[in-house]
Amino acid sequence: MGVVRTVLVIAPASDGQDVGEAWLAHQWVSLLAERYEVTLLTTFKKGHLPESQQLTGVRVIEWSEPPLIGRFERLNSLMQPGYIPFYTRARRWIKNRVKAGETFDVIHQVVPVAMRYPSPGAGLGIPLVIGPVGGSLESPPAFVPEEGATPWWQRLRKLDGWRLRHDRLLRSSFESADCVVGIAPYVEDLLGDLSLRRFVAMGDVATDEVHDVVGRTERTGPVRLLHVGRTVRTKGLRDTIRAMARVRDLDVVLDVLGDGNDRDACSALIEELGLGDRVVLHGAVPRAAVDEFYRAADVFVFPSYREPGGSVVLEAMSFGLPLIVVDRGGPAAAVDDSCALLLDAQSPAQLAEDLAAAIRRLVEDPALRLRMGAAARDRVLATHLWSKRVDQMGAVYEAVSSPPRRS
């Protein structure tokens, strides 16, 4: 192992004033810069404030996003057509700096999260870390008929598996990396056909704070369940509504925050099952209001069966809520048995039945709810703060650092 001082961060999108992966990259760079000498290779969007003007204490090398890319935001977020010119520029820049005698202890490509992009830092004789990467989870087959038609741009994800098997440039990026960081253990299985040097599971998101303890001991009235997230079929909301029909004898209500293309189907299901007084679809609500729902809730129910990450799970844990989640993908990796009930997702009927049993267990045992909620908050403090995430990444840097190797 060596002492890491200089880190070259690769992030085709990095912007603290944006959302999604661009914000995530900015978060990593900002925190890493508190511990290391950081150089960032990135691009900036037209009309956005460049990172060179947002970040302090960071050497930023940035290029303007290619013209017209921003007009197709959905396709851009999925396939990132601007990645090819970024890859070419970044790789040329790294080669030129190495040729000029500049050294970096570690190259770290923090985004894209999707596993379909070769790294411009691969094969250059510098320790390379890629990730956290993830995605590519498939729905359990029994759930697919209820998901409806998939837009053509989302069907392009089907190419990911083929490329991981046949794209030599992509395969060599992962196989030459000194460490691939996956957002959850399932990523290692998806990359099982590759000869990885080192794999580490680490969430791609974290939280800045753990909220004050919420007093739930003396509450009266119905037990309040909470579901937060886009209202799409894969988030398991339909299954939760069906479960509510199986616990009519309990004094329990469900608040649902978020909007999406499955909302009409969920509304129709609520009416069909006669649950209008027990399930409330609030739609999209302001951030401050979301926090108040977390405080008012007693249990967080998020049975998403195709969830690579799951930042709302960390939010719920930070408010001291016990959880009911599906045992696959990111949510399962974020929790353990002390704070969550983990369910299989084999079919809609099975999941609804198991959700009802889990809800019944927590509603009928207030002491269990309180113990699991406290354990959830403790787990965030121990594992899921951003400071802890950077500690984990720092350990990866130290593990892979070594004298420069020939490419």
Secondary structure, 3 states (H helix, E strand, C coil): CCCCCEEEEEEEECCCCCCHHHHHHHHHHHHHCCCCEEEEEEEECCCCCCHHHHCCCEEEEEEECCCCHHHCHHHHHHHCCCHHHHHHHHHHHHHHHHHCCCCCCEEEECCCCECCCCCCCCCCCCCEEEEEEECCCCCCHHHHHHHCCCCHHHHHHHHHHHHHHHCHHHHHHHHHCCEEEECCCHHHHHCCCCCCCCEEECCCCCECCCCCCCCCCCCCCCEEEEEECCCCHHHCHHHHHHHHHCCCCCCEEEEEECCCCCHHHHHHHHHHCCCCCCEEEEECCCHHHHHHHHHHCCEEEECCCCCCCCHHHHHHHHCCCCEEEECCHHHHHHCCCCCEEEECCCCHHHHHHHHHHHHHHHHHCHHHHHHHHHHHHHHHHHHHEHHHHHHHHHHHHHHHCCCCCCC
